[in-house]
Amino acid sequence: MSVCSDLNSEQQTKLLKEIEKGQFFELARTMTILGMFSNPEYGGNYNQIGWKLLGFEDQFFYKSPFGFYDVEYQAK
């Protein structure tokens, strides 16, 4: 039985590309992304690091303008 470290660079790359096609890898990747950018109150995104990476501000309230359709709206 060989170990990944026994493989040369080309063989390691080939192995990783095969692993990426698997159902487990897709699930692990999806859960990692969800945890990285989720609301920290649910247990992921420790210290809001994922949000900081994106430049997202934790305001949790909405204020206009919301988009192109109301960009000229003037808040009172």
Contact map, one row per residue, 1 for C-alpha under 8 A:
1110000000000000000000000000000000000000000000000000000000000000000000000000
1111011000000000000000000000000000000000000000000000000000000000000000000000
1111111000000000000000000000000000000000000000000000000000000000000000000000
0111111000010000000000000000000000000000000000000000000000000000000000000000
0011111100000000000000000000000000000000000000000000000000000000000000000000
0111111100000000000000000000000000000000000000000000000000000000000000000000
0111111111110000000000000000000000000000000000000000000000000000000000000000
0000111111110000000000000000000000000000000000000000000000000000000000000000
0000001111111000000000000000000000000000000000000000000000000000000000000000
0000001111111100000000000000000000000000000000000000000000000000000000000000
0000001111111110000000000000000000000000000000000000000000000000000000000000
0001001111111111000000000000000000000000000000000000000000000000000000000000
0000000011111111100000000000000000000000000000000000000000000000000000000000
0000000001111111110000000000000000000000000000000000000000000000000000000000
0000000000111111111000000000000000000000000000000000000000000000000000000000
0000000000011111111100000000000000000000000000000000000000000000000000000000
0000000000001111111110000000000000000000000000000000000000000000000000000000
0000000000000111111111000000000000000000000000000000000000000000000000000000
0000000000000011111111001000000000000000000000000000000000000000000000000000
0000000000000001111111001100000000000000000000000000000000000000000000000000
0000000000000000111111101100000000000000000000000000000000000000000000000000
0000000000000000011111111100000000000000000000000000000000000000000000000000
0000000000000000000011111110000000000000000000000000000000000000000000000000
0000000000000000000001111111000000000000000000000000000000000000000000000000
0000000000000000001111111111100000000000000000000000000000000000000000000000
0000000000000000000111111111110000000000000000000000000000000000000000000000
0000000000000000000000111111111000000000000000000000000000000000000000000000
0000000000000000000000011111111100000000000000000000000000000000000000000000
0000000000000000000000001111111110000000000000000000000000000000000000000000
0000000000000000000000000111111111000000000000000000000000000000000000000000
0000000000000000000000000011111111100000000000000000000000000000000000000000
0000000000000000000000000001111111110000000000000000000000000000000000000000
0000000000000000000000000000111111111000000000000000000000000000000000000000
0000000000000000000000000000011111111100000000000000000000000000000000000000
0000000000000000000000000000001111111100001110000000000000000000000000000000
0000000000000000000000000000000111111100000110001100000000000000000000000000
0000000000000000000000000000000011111110000110010110000000000000000000000000
0000000000000000000000000000000001111111010110000100000000000000000000000000
0000000000000000000000000000000000001111111110010000000000000000000000000000
0000000000000000000000000000000000000111111111110000000000000000000000000000
0000000000000000000000000000000000000011111100000000000000000000000000000000
0000000000000000000000000000000000000111111100000000000000000000000000000000
0000000000000000000000000000000000100011111111000000000000000000000000000000
0000000000000000000000000000000000111111111111000000000000000000000000000000
0000000000000000000000000000000000111111001111111110000000000000000000000000
0000000000000000000000000000000000000001001111111100000000000000000000000000
0000000000000000000000000000000000000001000011111000000000000000000000000000
0000000000000000000000000000000000001011000011111111000000000000000000000000
0000000000000000000000000000000000010000000011111111100000000000000000000000
0000000000000000000000000000000000011100000011011111110000000000000000000000
0000000000000000000000000000000000001000000010011111111110000000000000000000
0000000000000000000000000000000000000000000000011111111110000000000000000000
0000000000000000000000000000000000000000000000001111111100000000000000000000
0000000000000000000000000000000000000000000000000111111100000000000000000000
0000000000000000000000000000000000000000000000000011111110000000000000000000
0000000000000000000000000000000000000000000000000011111111000000000000000000
0000000000000000000000000000000000000000000000000011001111100000000000000000
0000000000000000000000000000000000000000000000000000000111110000000000000000
0000000000000000000000000000000000000000000000000000000011111100000000000000
0000000000000000000000000000000000000000000000000000000001111100000000000000
0000000000000000000000000000000000000000000000000000000000111110000000000000
0000000000000000000000000000000000000000000000000000000000111111010000000000
0000000000000000000000000000000000000000000000000000000000001111110000000000
0000000000000000000000000000000000000000000000000000000000000111111001101010
0000000000000000000000000000000000000000000000000000000000000011111101111000
0000000000000000000000000000000000000000000000000000000000000111111111100000
0000000000000000000000000000000000000000000000000000000000000001111111100000
0000000000000000000000000000000000000000000000000000000000000000111111100000
0000000000000000000000000000000000000000000000000000000000000000011111100000
0000000000000000000000000000000000000000000000000000000000000001111111111000
0000000000000000000000000000000000000000000000000000000000000001111111111000
0000000000000000000000000000000000000000000000000000000000000000100001111100
0000000000000000000000000000000000000000000000000000000000000001100001111110
0000000000000000000000000000000000000000000000000000000000000000000000011111
0000000000000000000000000000000000000000000000000000000000000001000000001111
0000000000000000000000000000000000000000000000000000000000000000000000000111
